[in-house]
Amino acid sequence: MTAPELPTTTLVTRLIAAQFPEWAGLPLREVESAGTDNLMFRLGEDFAVRLPKADWAAGQAAKEQRWLPHLAPHLPLPVPVPLGHGVPGEGFDSPWSVYGWLDGADAFTAPITDLAHAAVQLGRFGAALRAADATGGPASFRGGPVTEWEEGAMQGAIRDLGADGTVDPEHATKAWESVLALPQWEGAPVWIHGDLLPGNVLTRDGRLSAVIDFGGLGVGDPACDMMPGWSLLTAETRPLFREAARVDDATWARGRGWALCWGLVTEHYYRTKNPVLASVAHRTWSEALPEFTG
């Protein structure tokens, strides 16, 4: 599959006019984001249009259309509500979606200041998501063992980031070896968001207000949804998140492994391609690595 044509305001205007004429003529503007999978446009005051900009994201619209209405009533934070399911057309080759607009700014651009509130709310969000009926749910792309994610990329990241002094390669290698030895998930698959990073949560007045971007939604091991403990929170607020999330020691330890691995691999890959995402990755592994001792 080839990457879809990158959507522009002109293209999105044509798509709306052709498929949702009742919304034609509403003002349209692109919403800036450091996300790697989709582009977002604000349509009028009440709608968000989301379209894939990478081939691997082409199936996300259908998944969100199918499952978000099922999950939203069970969740303690607002999530996107699908209002329209766009189909390929007007020179654009992938499905796309229209959602209700959620007020707020992502935590990349408007950082959370009330971290204790966010820790509890995110923990409760994950616990509620995992409690929802997962029958028939698709596998999340981060639902398997962290030790299989990106396969050999971790070794290359430690080598190169160690060579330029970004990370202590001996400490990082020992930490990763301890992650490799962790017991894996043996429970039934549960729902996970899969991508709980600062760009995928909204804030208002410094407080967490919503969770967005369910492109990684699926079922599997819940460990990857522990990453906000290190990508968003601090040593002082992580215990609040862990308590509210209600996970066992092994899942928490695997979540720390995700923070270490995702952080190092993502900084290594994106440090010149996407500096915003690379900075989040750096913070994530920098928070996690000191917790590995021995």
C-alpha atoms as a printed R data frame, in Angstrom:
    type eleno elety resid chain resno       x       y      z
1   ATOM     1    CA   MET     A     1   0.000   0.000  0.000
2   ATOM     2    CA   THR     A     2   1.296   3.471 -0.824
3   ATOM     3    CA   ALA     A     3   1.021   6.426  1.489
4   ATOM     4    CA   PRO     A     4  -2.186   8.387  0.951
5   ATOM     5    CA   GLU     A     5  -2.053  11.839 -0.579
6   ATOM     6    CA   LEU     A     6  -1.487  14.293  2.249
7   ATOM     7    CA   PRO     A     7  -4.814  16.030  2.863
8   ATOM     8    CA   THR     A     8  -5.024  19.785  2.323
9   ATOM     9    CA   THR     A     9  -7.787  22.224  3.171
10  ATOM    10    CA   THR     A    10  -8.733  22.235 -0.514
11  ATOM    11    CA   LEU     A    11  -9.019  18.449 -0.604
12  ATOM    12    CA   VAL     A    12 -10.936  18.247  2.677
13  ATOM    13    CA   THR     A    13 -13.325  20.955  1.476
14  ATOM    14    CA   ARG     A    14 -14.046  18.839 -1.612
15  ATOM    15    CA   LEU     A    15 -14.547  15.702  0.486
16  ATOM    16    CA   ILE     A    16 -16.980  17.437  2.830
17  ATOM    17    CA   ALA     A    17 -18.948  18.965 -0.043
18  ATOM    18    CA   ALA     A    18 -19.213  15.615 -1.838
19  ATOM    19    CA   GLN     A    19 -20.034  13.377  1.120
20  ATOM    20    CA   PHE     A    20 -21.525  15.651  3.799
21  ATOM    21    CA   PRO     A    21 -23.204  18.506  1.931
22  ATOM    22    CA   GLU     A    22 -25.021  19.577  5.095
23  ATOM    23    CA   TRP     A    23 -21.638  20.766  6.419
24  ATOM    24    CA   ALA     A    24 -20.381  22.282  3.163
25  ATOM    25    CA   GLY     A    25 -19.492  25.932  3.480
26  ATOM    26    CA   LEU     A    26 -18.402  25.751  7.118
27  ATOM    27    CA   PRO     A    27 -14.963  27.318  7.709
28  ATOM    28    CA   LEU     A    28 -12.112  24.825  7.701
29  ATOM    29    CA   ARG     A    29  -8.614  25.092  9.114
30  ATOM    30    CA   GLU     A    30  -5.820  22.621  9.791
31  ATOM    31    CA   VAL     A    31  -4.949  21.943 13.425
32  ATOM    32    CA   GLU     A    32  -1.209  21.815 14.077
33  ATOM    33    CA   SER     A    33   0.010  18.549 15.569
34  ATOM    34    CA   ALA     A    34   3.223  16.570 15.973
35  ATOM    35    CA   GLY     A    35   1.328  13.325 15.417
36  ATOM    36    CA   THR     A    36   2.708  10.846 12.931
37  ATOM    37    CA   ASP     A    37  -0.455   9.048 11.738
38  ATOM    38    CA   ASN     A    38  -3.218  11.560 11.006
39  ATOM    39    CA   LEU     A    39  -3.978  15.146 10.123
40  ATOM    40    CA   MET     A    40  -6.754  17.046 11.898
41  ATOM    41    CA   PHE     A    41  -8.909  19.877 10.614
42  ATOM    42    CA   ARG     A    42 -11.450  21.929 12.515
43  ATOM    43    CA   LEU     A    43 -14.718  22.259 10.611
44  ATOM    44    CA   GLY     A    44 -16.829  25.132 11.840
45  ATOM    45    CA   GLU     A    45 -17.065  25.347 15.617
46  ATOM    46    CA   ASP     A    46 -18.459  21.893 16.305
47  ATOM    47    CA   PHE     A    47 -16.616  19.342 14.162
48  ATOM    48    CA   ALA     A    48 -13.181  17.762 13.730
49  ATOM    49    CA   VAL     A    49 -12.139  16.030 10.504
50  ATOM    50    CA   ARG     A    50  -9.429  13.384 10.868
51  ATOM    51    CA   LEU     A    51  -7.648  11.840  7.897
52  ATOM    52    CA   PRO     A    52  -4.685   9.417  7.704
53  ATOM    53    CA   LYS     A    53  -1.395  10.749  6.392
54  ATOM    54    CA   ALA     A    54   0.478   7.416  6.479
55  ATOM    55    CA   ASP     A    55  -0.385   4.061  4.950
56  ATOM    56    CA   TRP     A    56  -0.283   2.224  8.293
57  ATOM    57    CA   ALA     A    57  -3.028   4.520  9.620
58  ATOM    58    CA   ALA     A    58  -5.500   3.800  6.827
59  ATOM    59    CA   GLY     A    59  -7.574   1.350  8.908
60  ATOM    60    CA   GLN     A    60  -7.875   3.515 12.006
61  ATOM    61    CA   ALA     A    61 -11.016   5.381 10.931
62  ATOM    62    CA   ALA     A    62 -13.084   2.213 10.557
63  ATOM    63    CA   LYS     A    63 -11.839   0.879 13.895
64  ATOM    64    CA   GLU     A    64 -12.704   4.079 15.750
65  ATOM    65    CA   GLN     A    65 -16.110   4.249 14.063
66  ATOM    66    CA   ARG     A    66 -16.840   0.683 15.175
67  ATOM    67    CA   TRP     A    67 -15.564   0.716 18.738
68  ATOM    68    CA   LEU     A    68 -15.624   4.229 20.201
69  ATOM    69    CA   PRO     A    69 -19.443   4.313 20.510
70  ATOM    70    CA   HIS     A    70 -19.200   0.954 22.325
71  ATOM    71    CA   LEU     A    71 -16.542   2.152 24.763
72  ATOM    72    CA   ALA     A    72 -17.378   5.819 25.370
73  ATOM    73    CA   PRO     A    73 -20.266   5.210 27.834
74  ATOM    74    CA   HIS     A    74 -17.928   3.240 30.098
75  ATOM    75    CA   LEU     A    75 -15.133   5.830 30.261
76  ATOM    76    CA   PRO     A    76 -14.710   8.589 32.873
77  ATOM    77    CA   LEU     A    77 -13.179  11.110 30.447
78  ATOM    78    CA   PRO     A    78 -14.589  12.522 27.191
79  ATOM    79    CA   VAL     A    79 -13.418  10.798 23.999
80  ATOM    80    CA   PRO     A    80 -14.111  11.587 20.327
81  ATOM    81    CA   VAL     A    81 -17.676  10.902 19.170
82  ATOM    82    CA   PRO     A    82 -17.875   9.774 15.510
83  ATOM    83    CA   LEU     A    83 -20.482  11.759 13.570
84  ATOM    84    CA   GLY     A    84 -19.580  10.870 10.004
85  ATOM    85    CA   HIS     A    85 -17.646   8.086  8.257
86  ATOM    86    CA   GLY     A    86 -15.978   9.355  5.118
87  ATOM    87    CA   VAL     A    87 -15.004   7.031  2.287
88  ATOM    88    CA   PRO     A    88 -12.281   7.331 -0.370
89  ATOM    89    CA   GLY     A    89 -13.004   9.923 -2.991
90  ATOM    90    CA   GLU     A    90 -11.965  13.191 -4.605
91  ATOM    91    CA   GLY     A    91  -8.469  11.786 -5.141
92  ATOM    92    CA   PHE     A    92  -8.058  10.634 -1.538
93  ATOM    93    CA   ASP     A    93  -7.679   6.864 -1.211
94  ATOM    94    CA   SER     A    94  -8.392   6.157  2.477
95  ATOM    95    CA   PRO     A    95 -11.400   6.178  4.826
96  ATOM    96    CA   TRP     A    96 -11.646   9.183  7.136
97  ATOM    97    CA   SER     A    97 -13.867  10.482  9.932
98  ATOM    98    CA   VAL     A    98 -15.776  13.458 11.245
99  ATOM    99    CA   TYR     A    99 -16.060  13.795 15.036
100 ATOM   100    CA   GLY     A   100 -17.578  16.211 17.468
101 ATOM   101    CA   TRP     A   101 -15.027  18.867 18.428
102 ATOM   102    CA   LEU     A   102 -13.526  18.527 21.914
103 ATOM   103    CA   ASP     A   103 -12.369  21.808 23.423
104 ATOM   104    CA   GLY     A   104  -8.835  21.937 24.735
105 ATOM   105    CA   ALA     A   105  -5.245  21.820 23.565
106 ATOM   106    CA   ASP     A   106  -3.029  18.769 23.468
107 ATOM   107    CA   ALA     A   107  -0.514  18.386 26.257
108 ATOM   108    CA   PHE     A   108   2.381  18.886 23.826
109 ATOM   109    CA   THR     A   109   1.420  22.543 23.479
110 ATOM   110    CA   ALA     A   110  -0.493  23.124 26.744
111 ATOM   111    CA   PRO     A   111   1.224  21.007 29.406
112 ATOM   112    CA   ILE     A   112  -0.690  19.645 32.361
113 ATOM   113    CA   THR     A   113  -0.044  21.679 35.496
114 ATOM   114    CA   ASP     A   114  -2.305  19.762 37.893
115 ATOM   115    CA   LEU     A   115  -0.399  16.498 37.653
116 ATOM   116    CA   ALA     A   116  -2.022  14.895 40.694
117 ATOM   117    CA   HIS     A   117  -5.484  15.296 39.141
118 ATOM   118    CA   ALA     A   118  -4.212  13.949 35.816
119 ATOM   119    CA   ALA     A   119  -2.569  10.953 37.492
120 ATOM   120    CA   VAL     A   120  -5.805   9.868 39.142
121 ATOM   121    CA   GLN     A   121  -7.962  10.558 36.095
122 ATOM   122    CA   LEU     A   122  -5.668   8.692 33.689
123 ATOM   123    CA   GLY     A   123  -5.406   5.764 36.048
124 ATOM   124    CA   ARG     A   124  -9.187   5.543 36.349
125 ATOM   125    CA   PHE     A   125  -9.531   5.913 32.592
126 ATOM   126    CA   GLY     A   126  -7.270   2.927 31.945
127 ATOM   127    CA   ALA     A   127  -8.990   0.817 34.590
128 ATOM   128    CA   ALA     A   128 -12.413   1.574 33.090
129 ATOM   129    CA   LEU     A   129 -11.184   0.821 29.588
130 ATOM   130    CA   ARG     A   130  -9.809  -2.550 30.676
131 ATOM   131    CA   ALA     A   131 -13.089  -3.403 32.403
132 ATOM   132    CA   ALA     A   132 -15.151  -2.969 29.214
133 ATOM   133    CA   ASP     A   133 -16.199  -6.072 27.287
134 ATOM   134    CA   ALA     A   134 -13.340  -6.900 24.890
135 ATOM   135    CA   THR     A   135 -15.161  -9.591 22.912
136 ATOM   136    CA   GLY     A   136 -14.270  -9.264 19.242
137 ATOM   137    CA   GLY     A   137 -11.820  -6.435 19.788
138 ATOM   138    CA   PRO     A   138  -8.884  -6.178 17.351
139 ATOM   139    CA   ALA     A   139  -5.326  -6.661 18.548
140 ATOM   140    CA   SER     A   140  -3.534  -3.435 19.456
141 ATOM   141    CA   PHE     A   141  -0.239  -2.794 17.719
142 ATOM   142    CA   ARG     A   142   1.255  -2.403 21.202
143 ATOM   143    CA   GLY     A   143  -0.732  -5.217 22.772
144 ATOM   144    CA   GLY     A   144   2.048  -7.803 22.673
145 ATOM   145    CA   PRO     A   145   5.301  -8.035 24.628
146 ATOM   146    CA   VAL     A   146   7.459  -4.925 24.627
147 ATOM   147    CA   THR     A   147  10.400  -7.232 23.977
148 ATOM   148    CA   GLU     A   148   8.994  -7.931 20.494
149 ATOM   149    CA   TRP     A   149   8.167  -4.306 19.619
150 ATOM   150    CA   GLU     A   150  10.504  -2.848 17.007
151 ATOM   151    CA   GLU     A   151  12.486  -6.083 17.385
152 ATOM   152    CA   GLY     A   152  16.190  -5.191 17.210
153 ATOM   153    CA   ALA     A   153  15.732  -1.411 17.272
154 ATOM   154    CA   MET     A   154  16.504  -1.144 20.983
155 ATOM   155    CA   GLN     A   155  20.088  -2.278 20.589
156 ATOM   156    CA   GLY     A   156  20.725   0.248 17.830
157 ATOM   157    CA   ALA     A   157  19.144   3.041 19.843
158 ATOM   158    CA   ILE     A   158  21.293   2.316 22.906
159 ATOM   159    CA   ARG     A   159  24.410   2.069 20.751
160 ATOM   160    CA   ASP     A   160  23.897   5.341 18.883
161 ATOM   161    CA   LEU     A   161  22.482   7.391 21.765
162 ATOM   162    CA   GLY     A   162  25.271   6.054 23.950
163 ATOM   163    CA   ALA     A   163  27.925   6.994 21.397
164 ATOM   164    CA   ASP     A   164  26.898  10.648 21.404
165 ATOM   165    CA   GLY     A   165  26.527  10.817 25.180
166 ATOM   166    CA   THR     A   166  22.741  11.053 25.276
167 ATOM   167    CA   VAL     A   167  22.380   7.952 27.460
168 ATOM   168    CA   ASP     A   168  24.665   5.812 29.617
169 ATOM   169    CA   PRO     A   169  24.789   2.703 27.413
170 ATOM   170    CA   GLU     A   170  25.854   0.352 30.223
171 ATOM   171    CA   HIS     A   171  22.983   1.430 32.467
172 ATOM   172    CA   ALA     A   172  20.486   1.302 29.595
173 ATOM   173    CA   THR     A   173  21.666  -2.156 28.509
174 ATOM   174    CA   LYS     A   174  21.373  -3.575 32.033
175 ATOM   175    CA   ALA     A   175  17.921  -2.028 32.379
176 ATOM   176    CA   TRP     A   176  16.802  -3.549 29.089
177 ATOM   177    CA   GLU     A   177  18.153  -6.949 30.109
178 ATOM   178    CA   SER     A   178  16.014  -6.773 33.243
179 ATOM   179    CA   VAL     A   179  12.970  -5.995 31.077
180 ATOM   180    CA   LEU     A   180  13.730  -9.018 28.902
181 ATOM   181    CA   ALA     A   181  13.564 -11.201 32.022
182 ATOM   182    CA   LEU     A   182  10.118  -9.998 33.164
183 ATOM   183    CA   PRO     A   183   7.159 -12.397 33.225
184 ATOM   184    CA   GLN     A   184   4.769 -11.729 30.342
185 ATOM   185    CA   TRP     A   185   1.022 -11.135 30.398
186 ATOM   186    CA   GLU     A   186  -0.938 -14.348 30.899
187 ATOM   187    CA   GLY     A   187  -4.404 -12.905 31.376
188 ATOM   188    CA   ALA     A   188  -7.185 -12.558 28.850
189 ATOM   189    CA   PRO     A   189  -6.707  -9.665 26.411
190 ATOM   190    CA   VAL     A   190  -8.220  -6.386 27.626
191 ATOM   191    CA   TRP     A   191  -8.917  -3.074 25.928
192 ATOM   192    CA   ILE     A   192  -5.982  -0.672 25.741
193 ATOM   193    CA   HIS     A   193  -5.641   2.769 24.217
194 ATOM   194    CA   GLY     A   194  -2.142   1.934 23.024
195 ATOM   195    CA   ASP     A   195  -0.813   5.479 22.603
196 ATOM   196    CA   LEU     A   196  -1.371   7.491 25.795
197 ATOM   197    CA   LEU     A   197   1.186  10.186 25.058
198 ATOM   198    CA   PRO     A   198   1.013  13.968 25.612
199 ATOM   199    CA   GLY     A   199  -0.220  14.592 22.068
200 ATOM   200    CA   ASN     A   200  -3.205  12.331 22.643
201 ATOM   201    CA   VAL     A   201  -4.638  13.936 25.761
202 ATOM   202    CA   LEU     A   202  -6.307  17.336 25.935
203 ATOM   203    CA   THR     A   203  -5.973  19.947 28.643
204 ATOM   204    CA   ARG     A   204  -8.027  22.937 29.742
205 ATOM   205    CA   ASP     A   205  -6.710  25.434 32.287
206 ATOM   206    CA   GLY     A   206  -3.824  23.091 33.065
207 ATOM   207    CA   ARG     A   207  -6.051  20.089 33.817
208 ATOM   208    CA   LEU     A   208  -6.577  16.893 31.870
209 ATOM   209    CA   SER     A   209  -9.898  17.200 30.026
210 ATOM   210    CA   ALA     A   210 -10.156  14.434 27.388
211 ATOM   211    CA   VAL     A   211  -8.400  11.513 25.687
212 ATOM   212    CA   ILE     A   212  -8.163  11.488 21.892
213 ATOM   213    CA   ASP     A   213  -6.559   9.540 19.015
214 ATOM   214    CA   PHE     A   214  -7.644   5.938 19.379
215 ATOM   215    CA   GLY     A   215  -5.656   4.733 16.381
216 ATOM   216    CA   GLY     A   216  -3.789   2.295 18.638
217 ATOM   217    CA   LEU     A   217  -6.986   1.028 20.257
218 ATOM   218    CA   GLY     A   218  -7.224  -2.716 20.586
219 ATOM   219    CA   VAL     A   219  -6.874  -5.601 22.988
220 ATOM   220    CA   GLY     A   220  -3.794  -7.150 24.549
221 ATOM   221    CA   ASP     A   221  -1.436  -6.682 27.493
222 ATOM   222    CA   PRO     A   222  -2.317  -3.449 29.364
223 ATOM   223    CA   ALA     A   223   1.331  -2.669 30.159
224 ATOM   224    CA   CYS     A   224   1.766  -0.126 27.345
225 ATOM   225    CA   ASP     A   225  -0.981   2.030 28.874
226 ATOM   226    CA   MET     A   226   1.224   2.540 31.923
227 ATOM   227    CA   MET     A   227   3.543   4.806 29.890
228 ATOM   228    CA   PRO     A   228   1.866   8.053 31.035
229 ATOM   229    CA   GLY     A   229   3.518   7.370 34.386
230 ATOM   230    CA   TRP     A   230   6.806   8.369 32.766
231 ATOM   231    CA   SER     A   231   5.816  10.361 29.664
232 ATOM   232    CA   LEU     A   232   3.470  12.756 31.497
233 ATOM   233    CA   LEU     A   233   3.898  12.364 35.247
234 ATOM   234    CA   THR     A   234   6.645  12.661 37.849
235 ATOM   235    CA   ALA     A   235   8.146  10.528 40.580
236 ATOM   236    CA   GLU     A   236   5.800  12.240 43.050
237 ATOM   237    CA   THR     A   237   2.614  11.633 41.025
238 ATOM   238    CA   ARG     A   238   3.351   8.204 39.519
239 ATOM   239    CA   PRO     A   239   2.133   6.403 42.677
240 ATOM   240    CA   LEU     A   240  -1.255   8.126 42.338
241 ATOM   241    CA   PHE     A   241  -1.531   6.907 38.761
242 ATOM   242    CA   ARG     A   242  -0.494   3.378 39.683
243 ATOM   243    CA   GLU     A   243  -2.995   3.177 42.531
244 ATOM   244    CA   ALA     A   244  -5.860   4.450 40.363
245 ATOM   245    CA   ALA     A   245  -4.897   2.131 37.499
246 ATOM   246    CA   ARG     A   246  -5.123  -0.927 39.761
247 ATOM   247    CA   VAL     A   247  -2.471  -3.039 38.047
248 ATOM   248    CA   ASP     A   248  -0.213  -5.709 39.494
249 ATOM   249    CA   ASP     A   249   3.531  -5.373 40.029
250 ATOM   250    CA   ALA     A   250   4.439  -7.286 36.870
251 ATOM   251    CA   THR     A   251   2.238  -5.119 34.643
252 ATOM   252    CA   TRP     A   252   3.694  -1.968 36.183
253 ATOM   253    CA   ALA     A   253   7.227  -3.284 35.612
254 ATOM   254    CA   ARG     A   254   6.435  -4.086 31.974
255 ATOM   255    CA   GLY     A   255   4.997  -0.586 31.642
256 ATOM   256    CA   ARG     A   256   8.306   0.833 32.836
257 ATOM   257    CA   GLY     A   257   9.944  -1.352 30.212
258 ATOM   258    CA   TRP     A   258   7.673   0.180 27.580
259 ATOM   259    CA   ALA     A   259   8.654   3.670 28.736
260 ATOM   260    CA   LEU     A   260  12.335   2.785 28.455
261 ATOM   261    CA   CYS     A   261  12.055   1.072 25.072
262 ATOM   262    CA   TRP     A   262   9.581   3.457 23.434
263 ATOM   263    CA   GLY     A   263  11.514   6.443 24.725
264 ATOM   264    CA   LEU     A   264  14.934   5.380 23.472
265 ATOM   265    CA   VAL     A   265  13.781   3.951 20.134
266 ATOM   266    CA   THR     A   266  11.528   6.934 19.403
267 ATOM   267    CA   GLU     A   267  14.137   9.547 20.299
268 ATOM   268    CA   HIS     A   268  16.676   7.682 18.165
269 ATOM   269    CA   TYR     A   269  14.351   7.564 15.151
270 ATOM   270    CA   TYR     A   270  12.657  10.965 15.398
271 ATOM   271    CA   ARG     A   271  15.341  13.274 16.797
272 ATOM   272    CA   THR     A   272  15.797  14.921 13.376
273 ATOM   273    CA   LYS     A   273  12.429  13.992 11.824
274 ATOM   274    CA   ASN     A   274  10.079  15.169 14.594
275 ATOM   275    CA   PRO     A   275  11.802  17.129 17.376
276 ATOM   276    CA   VAL     A   276   8.601  17.529 19.416
277 ATOM   277    CA   LEU     A   277   7.994  13.788 19.591
278 ATOM   278    CA   ALA     A   278  11.701  13.185 20.214
279 ATOM   279    CA   SER     A   279  11.587  15.533 23.207
280 ATOM   280    CA   VAL     A   280   8.664  13.602 24.700
281 ATOM   281    CA   ALA     A   281  10.551  10.369 24.104
282 ATOM   282    CA   HIS     A   282  13.635  11.783 25.848
283 ATOM   283    CA   ARG     A   283  11.589  12.756 28.880
284 ATOM   284    CA   THR     A   284   9.948   9.317 28.971
285 ATOM   285    CA   TRP     A   285  13.107   7.233 29.112
286 ATOM   286    CA   SER     A   286  14.837   9.816 31.326
287 ATOM   287    CA   GLU     A   287  12.081   9.382 33.923
288 ATOM   288    CA   ALA     A   288  12.126   5.580 33.628
289 ATOM   289    CA   LEU     A   289  15.850   4.754 33.516
290 ATOM   290    CA   PRO     A   290  16.730   5.935 37.065
291 ATOM   291    CA   GLU     A   291  14.160   3.470 38.430
292 ATOM   292    CA   PHE     A   292  16.235   0.583 37.102
293 ATOM   293    CA   THR     A   293  18.965  -0.277 39.597
294 ATOM   294    CA   GLY     A   294  21.575  -2.964 39.883
